[in-house]
Amino acid sequence: MENLKLVRIDFRLIHGQVMTRWVKKYDITNIVVIDDKSSKSPILKKILLNAAPAGIKVEIESVESAVVRWKEGNFPKGNLLILFKDPETAGRAWKAGIDFKSLQIGGIEGSALKKNICRNIVMSKEDIDHLKPIHDSGVKVFCQPIPDDSEVPFKTALDKF
């Protein structure tokens, strides 16, 4: 899918300046949020739709509905950003058939059981376990919170566990 410009994990999903900067960097016209909880909640959907930068079309899908649309070739045709809330969701979507060449980790919700990987990105062993099969398949997995940051390879995360 040539129009797929960025696939990102960010527990905040669509949020303020960070998202605006990624949208500008990749000239994004469409965002597909893949998150089961958000897809089932009218309130969360409304928040996400209102949080998007002006002029950006946003769709919110469950993993199941996103996979069906993907396999049918029914994703938006403009420059596309796919957002996942967490590594588990990204792993499920990838295993079910959503194919991407790279996966950017921008933010994972923190807890005391997680290790700092780079800047403000933390991961647990469980996060690593969801991402490792994607990485091992040849997908470029990397950490990059904001466009000004350098990419930090997933191997950095692996080395901490």
GUDREN-449420 format. One record per residue (C-alpha): residue number from 0; residue in one letter; x, y, z. Coordinates in nm, 4 decimals. Each point is the difference from the previous one (the first is absolute). Layout:
<sites>
{NUM "a" {X Y Z}}
...
</sites>
This chain:
<sites>
{0 "m" {0.0000 0.0000 0.0000}}
{1 "e" {0.2009 0.2930 -0.1346}}
{2 "n" {-0.2068 0.2663 0.1729}}
{3 "l" {0.0782 -0.1407 0.3478}}
{4 "k" {0.2432 0.2631 0.1266}}
{5 "l" {0.0232 -0.0803 0.3709}}
{6 "v" {-0.1071 -0.2757 0.2391}}
{7 "r" {0.0374 0.1122 0.3606}}
{8 "i" {-0.0641 -0.1246 0.3522}}
{9 "d" {-0.0969 0.2816 0.2332}}
{10 "f" {-0.2172 -0.0580 0.3059}}
{11 "r" {-0.1300 0.3574 -0.0316}}
{12 "l" {-0.1178 -0.0741 -0.3568}}
{13 "i" {-0.0871 0.3385 -0.1543}}
{14 "h" {0.1373 0.2781 0.2151}}
{15 "g" {0.1093 0.3599 -0.0465}}
{16 "q" {0.3265 0.1268 -0.1338}}
{17 "v" {0.1743 -0.3357 -0.0358}}
{18 "m" {-0.2693 -0.1304 -0.2336}}
{19 "t" {-0.0121 0.3274 -0.1918}}
{20 "r" {0.3751 -0.0283 -0.0639}}
{21 "w" {-0.0229 -0.3592 -0.1285}}
{22 "v" {-0.2952 0.0928 -0.2222}}
{23 "k" {0.2020 0.2848 -0.1534}}
{24 "k" {0.3174 -0.2063 -0.0384}}
{25 "y" {-0.1766 -0.2699 -0.2043}}
{26 "d" {-0.2690 0.2200 -0.1587}}
{27 "i" {-0.2646 -0.2237 0.1597}}
{28 "t" {-0.3586 0.0357 -0.1230}}
{29 "n" {-0.1514 -0.3047 0.1751}}
{30 "i" {0.0444 -0.1591 0.3422}}
{31 "v" {-0.1322 -0.3439 0.0871}}
{32 "v" {0.0016 -0.0687 0.3736}}
{33 "i" {-0.0059 -0.3726 0.0711}}
{34 "d" {-0.1118 -0.0471 0.3591}}
{35 "d" {-0.2773 -0.2310 0.1202}}
{36 "k" {-0.0979 0.2152 0.2982}}
{37 "s" {-0.0189 0.3249 -0.1977}}
{38 "s" {-0.1974 -0.1649 -0.2803}}
{39 "k" {-0.2728 -0.1030 0.2466}}
{40 "s" {-0.0281 0.3303 0.1874}}
{41 "p" {-0.1943 0.2908 -0.1520}}
{42 "i" {0.1690 0.2343 0.2485}}
{43 "l" {0.3542 -0.1118 -0.0864}}
{44 "k" {-0.0851 0.0163 -0.3718}}
{45 "k" {-0.1209 0.3572 0.0378}}
{46 "i" {0.3147 0.0985 0.1915}}
{47 "l" {0.2247 -0.1517 -0.2680}}
{48 "l" {-0.1921 0.1597 -0.2863}}
{49 "n" {0.0199 0.3406 0.1693}}
{50 "a" {0.3700 -0.0378 0.0850}}
{51 "a" {0.1110 -0.0442 -0.3608}}
{52 "p" {0.1668 0.2894 -0.1797}}
{53 "a" {-0.2350 0.1961 -0.2276}}
{54 "g" {-0.0626 -0.1618 -0.3370}}
{55 "i" {0.1095 -0.3496 0.1056}}
{56 "k" {-0.2515 -0.2804 -0.0473}}
{57 "v" {-0.0055 -0.2364 0.2999}}
{58 "e" {-0.1452 -0.3491 0.0199}}
{59 "i" {-0.0085 -0.2156 0.3130}}
{60 "e" {-0.0031 -0.3774 -0.0405}}
{61 "s" {0.0231 -0.3103 0.2139}}
{62 "v" {0.2785 -0.2412 -0.0905}}
{63 "e" {-0.2578 -0.2334 -0.1517}}
{64 "s" {-0.1697 0.2618 -0.2178}}
{65 "a" {0.3347 0.1508 -0.1047}}
{66 "v" {0.1290 -0.3401 -0.1130}}
{67 "v" {-0.3129 -0.0591 -0.2090}}
{68 "r" {0.0313 0.3423 -0.1637}}
{69 "w" {0.3736 -0.0500 -0.0570}}
{70 "k" {-0.0481 -0.3353 -0.1708}}
{71 "e" {-0.2755 0.1488 -0.2179}}
{72 "g" {0.2341 0.2836 -0.1016}}
{73 "n" {-0.2466 0.2403 0.1576}}
{74 "f" {0.2305 0.2315 0.1975}}
{75 "p" {0.0183 0.3730 -0.0855}}
{76 "k" {0.1913 0.0816 -0.3178}}
{77 "g" {0.1623 0.3295 0.1124}}
{78 "n" {0.3237 0.0222 0.1986}}
{79 "l" {-0.0736 -0.2264 0.2936}}
{80 "l" {0.1052 -0.0223 0.3638}}
{81 "i" {-0.1027 -0.3095 0.1964}}
{82 "l" {-0.0021 0.0424 0.3777}}
{83 "f" {0.0011 -0.2751 0.2621}}
{84 "k" {-0.0449 0.0636 0.3731}}
{85 "d" {0.2397 -0.2751 0.1112}}
{86 "p" {0.2368 -0.2750 -0.1152}}
{87 "e" {-0.2575 -0.2726 0.0660}}
{88 "t" {-0.2472 0.1555 -0.2447}}
{89 "a" {0.2711 0.0586 -0.2604}}
{90 "g" {0.1092 -0.3634 0.0349}}
{91 "r" {-0.3544 -0.1355 -0.0365}}
{92 "a" {-0.0670 0.2141 -0.3072}}
{93 "w" {0.3298 -0.0984 -0.1608}}
{94 "k" {-0.0527 -0.3729 0.0688}}
{95 "a" {-0.3528 0.0241 -0.1449}}
{96 "g" {0.1298 0.1428 -0.3259}}
{97 "i" {0.0523 0.3769 0.0173}}
{98 "d" {0.3314 0.0225 -0.1782}}
{99 "f" {0.2408 0.2848 0.0640}}
{100 "k" {0.3703 0.0478 -0.0695}}
{101 "s" {0.0825 0.2102 0.3056}}
{102 "l" {-0.1425 0.0611 0.3458}}
{103 "q" {0.0810 0.3120 0.1988}}
{104 "i" {-0.0324 -0.0090 0.3771}}
{105 "g" {-0.0899 0.3451 0.1254}}
{106 "g" {-0.1373 -0.0677 0.3444}}
{107 "i" {-0.1021 -0.2964 0.2136}}
{108 "e" {-0.1973 0.0494 0.3184}}
{109 "g" {0.2342 -0.0174 0.2969}}
{110 "s" {0.0012 -0.2009 0.3198}}
{111 "a" {0.2497 -0.0898 0.2697}}
{112 "l" {0.0667 -0.3346 -0.1695}}
{113 "k" {0.1279 0.1551 -0.3224}}
{114 "k" {0.3547 0.0924 -0.0969}}
{115 "n" {0.1027 0.3240 -0.1644}}
{116 "i" {0.1061 -0.0725 -0.3581}}
{117 "c" {0.0651 0.3464 -0.1355}}
{118 "r" {-0.1001 0.3497 0.1078}}
{119 "n" {-0.3520 -0.0431 0.1394}}
{120 "i" {-0.0804 -0.3376 -0.1572}}
{121 "v" {-0.0356 -0.2892 0.2436}}
{122 "m" {-0.0676 -0.3665 -0.0710}}
{123 "s" {-0.0764 -0.3172 0.1874}}
{124 "k" {0.1081 -0.3508 -0.0905}}
{125 "e" {-0.3568 -0.0527 -0.1228}}
{126 "d" {0.0314 0.3020 -0.2342}}
{127 "i" {0.3235 -0.1469 -0.1349}}
{128 "d" {-0.1681 -0.3385 -0.0509}}
{129 "h" {-0.2758 0.1617 -0.2114}}
{130 "l" {0.2489 0.1929 -0.2147}}
{131 "k" {0.2788 -0.2565 -0.0430}}
{132 "p" {-0.1829 -0.2193 -0.2576}}
{133 "i" {-0.0704 0.3115 -0.2074}}
{134 "h" {0.3666 0.1027 0.0212}}
{135 "d" {0.1229 -0.3540 -0.0691}}
{136 "s" {-0.2111 -0.0128 -0.3192}}
{137 "g" {0.2014 0.2868 -0.1471}}
{138 "v" {-0.2232 0.2939 0.0928}}
{139 "k" {0.2058 0.3016 0.1050}}
{140 "v" {-0.1040 0.0636 0.3623}}
{141 "f" {0.1406 0.3105 0.1657}}
{142 "c" {-0.0619 0.2582 0.2724}}
{143 "q" {-0.0496 0.3644 -0.0952}}
{144 "p" {-0.2196 0.2172 0.2238}}
{145 "i" {0.0140 0.3154 -0.2150}}
{146 "p" {0.1293 0.0796 -0.3506}}
{147 "d" {0.3074 0.1839 0.1377}}
{148 "d" {0.1161 -0.3134 0.1856}}
{149 "s" {0.2294 -0.2516 -0.1647}}
{150 "e" {-0.1390 -0.3463 -0.0606}}
{151 "v" {0.1028 -0.2466 0.2706}}
{152 "p" {0.0050 -0.3575 -0.1351}}
{153 "f" {-0.2110 -0.2690 0.1681}}
{154 "k" {0.3230 -0.1856 0.0786}}
{155 "t" {0.0581 0.2620 0.2719}}
{156 "a" {-0.3204 -0.1177 0.1685}}
{157 "l" {0.0922 -0.3657 -0.0457}}
{158 "d" {0.3389 0.0586 0.1610}}
{159 "k" {-0.1690 0.1279 0.3192}}
{160 "f" {-0.1871 -0.3255 0.0596}}
</sites>
